[in-house]
């Protein structure tokens, strides 16, 4: 039984990450399974790393902080208390996986790929950057395509029997507040995951990371960590505002019936050129901080659509959290209830809650309609 569960979990991981060579079939899933197994084999218990005299002092401190964050996640945020993030692995590379995303040239809608168990998602993930790029290069030229590094991913708790999702070198060095947020985000995926709804899943996890991150900083972080995170988050908020404005311009442009395709493509190029100039101006105010350079360099419809998946429904989830008294357990129950509703209905409910008095209503588990 345990072996069967392991095989199912590994096939699930393959479908989740979409990892392997650019071809499909048995080889595709086999390379996916072996890629995840290599990641798991690289992991050792955090205690072993801390006790190892060869472990750098800075890493020991980061790992100790991560364990405090992990305990906080379970005790204060009602996130799963399991094997995940109790081990650490150095992958000797800059990302856990590399995602490929694509969108039509005149739409902010992600292409989707469908897999067993997890359903259809708006990305394909690869453990090998070269395989990711090869798949991206194989896509139709008329699509906007991007490849970007992902520091962490969740196996939704399916691999906890084998040690769980580990801490990784790809994010362990983040500022304390950001380290907390990424752990909270990935654990949130183990609480609620809805098949075929990337926006719901990612917006929920982003809401948990923001709410939990704020609570961690308030209750646990020292003055230095708070100041470091404040500077980090201020730039992120300014960049998010900039990209949100560009998304709105592109959305309006693509919906304009008075423009033919050629005119839309020309104006799209102008919007993107203005975006990049605005970003350069923003960098100057930041004293030359270049943390978003790579994102801006690959920015296109696919990257803007991906960003929307992570933040569009967040205000609704935050309102739902407040309507449940700021209690994480009640909030998760409400999200589970909401997840049972049809996709369009749950999205609309969250949008209404973000913009009206709807956020005073509590969604209860016994009041939902079963999703079709």
C-alpha positions in Angstrom: 0.0 0.0 0.0 2.8 2.4 0.9 4.6 1.6 -2.4 1.4 2.2 -4.4 0.9 5.5 -2.6 4.5 6.4 -3.5 4.0 5.6 -7.2 0.8 7.6 -7.3 2.5 10.5 -5.5 5.4 10.5 -7.9 3.1 10.5 -11.0 1.2 13.3 -9.3 4.5 15.2 -9.0 5.2 14.6 -12.7 1.8 16.0 -13.6 2.3 19.0 -11.3 5.6 20.1 -12.6 5.2 19.1 -16.2 8.9 18.3 -16.1 11.0 16.5 -18.7 12.2 16.7 -22.2 10.2 18.7 -24.8 8.6 15.5 -25.9 5.5 13.8 -24.4 4.9 10.2 -23.4 6.6 7.9 -21.0 10.0 9.7 -21.2 8.3 12.9 -20.3 7.0 11.5 -17.0 10.0 9.4 -16.3 12.3 12.5 -16.4 9.8 14.3 -14.2 9.9 11.6 -11.6 13.7 11.3 -11.6 14.0 15.1 -11.4 11.9 15.2 -8.2 13.6 12.1 -6.7 17.0 13.8 -7.2 15.7 16.9 -5.3 14.4 14.7 -2.5 17.6 12.7 -2.3 19.6 15.9 -1.9 17.6 16.8 1.3 18.8 16.2 4.8 17.1 17.0 8.1 17.7 20.6 9.2 19.2 19.5 12.4 21.9 17.5 10.5 22.9 20.6 8.6 23.0 22.7 11.7 25.2 20.2 13.6 27.5 19.7 10.6 30.7 21.8 11.2 31.1 22.2 7.5 27.8 24.2 7.2 28.5 27.9 7.0 27.4 29.9 10.0 25.1 32.1 7.9 23.3 29.1 6.5 22.9 27.6 10.1 21.2 30.9 11.1 18.9 30.9 8.1 17.9 27.3 8.7 17.2 28.0 12.4 15.0 31.0 11.4 13.2 28.8 8.9 12.4 26.3 11.6 11.0 29.1 13.8 8.9 30.1 10.8 7.8 26.6 10.3 6.6 26.2 13.9 4.8 29.6 13.7 3.0 28.4 10.5 1.5 25.5 12.4 0.8 27.1 15.7 -0.3 30.6 14.7 -1.6 30.2 11.1 -3.2 26.8 11.4 -1.1 25.6 8.4 -0.3 21.8 8.2 2.1 20.5 10.9 3.8 17.8 8.8 7.2 16.8 7.3 7.4 19.6 4.8 10.2 22.2 5.3 11.9 20.2 8.1 14.7 19.2 5.7 17.1 21.3 3.5 18.7 20.6 0.1 21.3 22.5 -1.9 20.4 21.9 -5.5 23.5 23.7 -6.9 21.3 25.7 -9.2 19.3 28.9 -9.1 15.8 27.5 -9.3 13.8 24.5 -8.2 12.1 24.3 -11.6 11.8 26.5 -14.7 8.2 27.3 -15.8 7.1 27.9 -19.4 4.1 30.1 -19.9 2.4 31.3 -23.1 -0.4 33.6 -24.2 -1.9 34.8 -27.5 -0.3 37.9 -28.9 -3.4 40.0 -28.3 -4.8 38.4 -25.1 -3.9 38.3 -21.4 -5.1 34.7 -21.1 -2.6 31.9 -20.4 -2.5 28.8 -22.5 -3.2 25.7 -20.3 -1.8 22.2 -20.2 -3.7 19.4 -18.6 -2.3 16.6 -16.5 -3.7 13.7 -14.4 -4.8 14.6 -10.8 -4.1 18.3 -10.8 -6.1 19.1 -14.0 -5.3 22.0 -16.3 -2.7 24.6 -15.2 -1.3 27.7 -16.9 2.3 26.6 -17.0 4.6 23.7 -17.7 7.5 23.2 -15.3 10.9 21.7 -16.0 13.8 20.8 -13.7 16.2 21.5 -16.6 16.4 25.1 -17.8 17.5 23.9 -21.3 14.5 21.5 -21.6 12.2 24.4 -20.6 13.8 26.6 -23.2 13.5 23.8 -25.8 9.8 23.4 -25.1 9.3 27.2 -25.2 11.1 27.3 -28.6 8.8 24.5 -29.9 5.6 26.6 -29.3 3.9 28.5 -32.2 5.8 31.7 -33.0 2.6 33.8 -32.8 2.4 33.2 -29.1 4.0 35.3 -26.4 6.2 32.8 -24.5 8.4 33.2 -21.4 10.6 30.9 -19.3 11.2 31.9 -15.7 12.9 30.4 -12.6 10.7 29.2 -9.8 12.4 29.0 -6.3 9.9 26.6 -4.8 6.9 24.4 -5.7 4.4 22.4 -3.7 3.5 18.7 -4.0 0.3 19.5 -2.1 1.3 17.2 0.8 1.4 14.1 -1.4 5.1 13.6 -0.7 5.0 14.1 3.1 5.3 10.3 3.5 8.8 10.6 1.9 10.0 13.6 3.8 7.9 16.4 2.4 8.8 19.4 0.4 12.3 20.6 1.6 13.7 24.0 2.2 16.0 24.9 -0.8 19.1 27.0 -1.4 16.9 28.7 -4.1 15.1 30.7 -1.4 16.7 30.1 2.0 18.7 33.4 1.7 15.7 35.6 1.2 15.1 38.4 3.8 13.4 37.0 6.9 9.9 38.4 6.0 10.1 37.0 2.5 11.3 33.6 3.7 8.3 33.4 5.9 6.0 34.4 3.1 7.3 31.7 0.7 7.0 29.0 3.3 3.4 30.1 4.2 2.5 30.3 0.5 3.6 26.7 -0.3 2.0 25.3 2.8 -1.2 27.0 1.9 -1.4 24.8 -1.2 -1.6 21.8 1.1 -4.7 23.3 2.7 -6.8 24.0 -0.4 -6.2 23.1 -4.0 -8.9 23.2 -6.7 -8.4 21.3 -9.9 -8.4 23.4 -13.1 -8.3 26.8 -11.3 -4.8 28.3 -11.2 -6.0 31.8 -10.3 -8.0 30.6 -7.3 -5.2 28.4 -6.0 -2.4 31.0 -6.4 -4.5 34.0 -5.2 -5.5 32.0 -2.1 -1.8 31.1 -1.3 -0.7 34.6 -2.0 -3.4 35.9 0.5 -2.1 33.5 3.1 1.5 34.5 2.6 0.6 38.2 2.9 -1.6 37.8 6.0 0.8 35.3 7.6 3.8 37.4 6.7 2.4 40.5 8.3 1.6 38.5 11.5 5.1 37.0 11.6 6.8 40.5 11.2 4.5 41.9 13.9 5.0 39.2 16.4 8.4 37.6 15.7 10.8 39.8 13.7 13.3 42.1 15.3 13.9 45.7 14.3 16.6 44.9 11.7 14.5 42.2 10.0 11.5 44.6 9.9 13.5 47.4 8.4 15.1 45.0 5.8 11.7 43.7 4.8 10.1 47.1 4.7 12.7 48.3 2.1 12.2 45.0 0.1 8.4 45.2 0.2 8.3 48.9 -0.7 10.0 48.2 -4.0 7.8 45.2 -4.6 4.6 47.3 -4.0 5.8 50.0 -6.4 6.7 47.5 -9.1 3.4 45.8 -8.7 1.6 49.1 -9.1 3.6 49.8 -12.2 2.8 46.4 -13.8 -0.9 46.5 -12.8 -1.2 49.8 -14.7 0.4 48.2 -17.8 -1.9 45.2 -17.5 -4.9 47.6 -17.5 -3.6 49.4 -20.6 -3.0 46.2 -22.5 -6.4 44.8 -21.5 -8.1 48.0 -22.7 -6.1 47.9 -25.9 -7.0 44.3 -26.7 -10.7 44.9 -26.0 -10.9 48.0 -28.3 -13.1 47.1 -31.3 -12.1 50.2 -33.2 -8.6 48.8 -33.8 -7.5 46.1 -36.2 -4.9 43.6 -35.4 -2.0 45.6 -37.0 -2.9 48.7 -35.0 -3.2 46.7 -31.8 0.2 45.1 -32.3 1.7 48.5 -32.9 0.2 50.1 -29.9 1.1 47.0 -27.8 4.8 47.7 -28.7 4.4 51.3 -27.7 2.9 50.3 -24.3 5.7 47.9 -23.7 8.4 50.4 -24.6 6.8 52.9 -22.2 6.7 50.3 -19.5 10.4 49.6 -19.8 11.2 53.3 -19.8 9.0 53.8 -16.7 10.8 50.9 -15.0 14.2 52.5 -15.8 13.0 55.7 -14.2 11.8 53.8 -11.1 15.2 52.0 -10.8 16.9 55.4 -10.6 14.7 56.3 -7.7 15.7 53.0 -6.1 19.4 53.8 -6.4 19.9 51.3 -9.3 18.3 48.3 -7.6 18.2 45.7 -10.4 16.1 42.9 -8.8 13.3 43.1 -11.4 15.6 43.4 -14.5 15.1 39.8 -15.6 11.3 40.1 -15.2 11.1 43.2 -17.3 13.4 41.8 -19.9 11.0 38.9 -20.6 7.8 40.8 -20.0 5.0 40.0 -22.4 1.4 38.9 -22.3 2.3 35.6 -20.7 4.2 37.1 -17.8 1.5 39.7 -17.2 -1.2 37.0 -17.3 0.9 34.9 -14.9 1.1 37.8 -12.5 -2.7 38.2 -12.6 -3.1 34.6 -11.5 -1.2 35.3 -8.4 -2.9 38.5 -7.3 -6.2 39.2 -9.0 -8.4 37.5 -6.4 -6.2 38.3 -3.4 -8.3 41.3 -2.2 -11.4 39.0 -2.1 -9.6 36.4 0.0 -8.3 39.1 2.4 -11.9 40.3 2.8 -13.0 36.8 3.4 -10.4 36.4 6.1 -11.6 39.6 7.8 -15.2 38.5 7.6 -14.2 35.4 9.5 -12.8 37.4 12.4 -9.2 37.1 11.3 -9.2 33.5 12.4 -7.1 31.3 10.0 -9.0 28.0 10.8 -12.4 29.6 10.1 -10.9 31.3 7.0 -9.7 28.0 5.6 -13.1 26.4 6.2 -14.7 29.3 4.3 -12.3 28.9 1.4 -13.0 25.1 1.2 -16.7 25.9 1.1 -16.1 28.5 -1.6 -14.0 26.1 -3.6 -17.0 23.7 -4.0 -18.9 26.4 -6.0 -18.6 26.6 -9.8 -15.5 28.3 -11.0 -17.2 31.4 -12.4 -19.3 31.8 -9.2 -16.5 31.6 -6.8 -14.4 34.1 -8.8 -17.3 36.5 -8.9 -18.0 36.1 -5.2 -14.4 37.0 -4.4 -14.5 40.0 -6.7 -17.7 41.3 -5.0 -16.2 40.8 -1.6 -13.2 42.9 -2.5 -15.3 45.8 -3.7 -18.5 46.0 -1.7 -20.2 45.3 1.6 -20.2 41.6 0.6 -17.2 41.1 2.8 -19.5 41.2 5.8 -20.9 37.9 4.9 -19.3 34.7 6.2 -19.2 31.7 3.7 -20.1 28.6 5.7 -19.4 25.0 4.8 -23.1 24.1 4.9 -24.2 26.9 2.6 -22.4 26.1 -0.7 -23.6 24.5 -3.9 -21.7 21.5 -5.2 -19.5 22.3 -8.1 -20.2 20.6 -11.4 
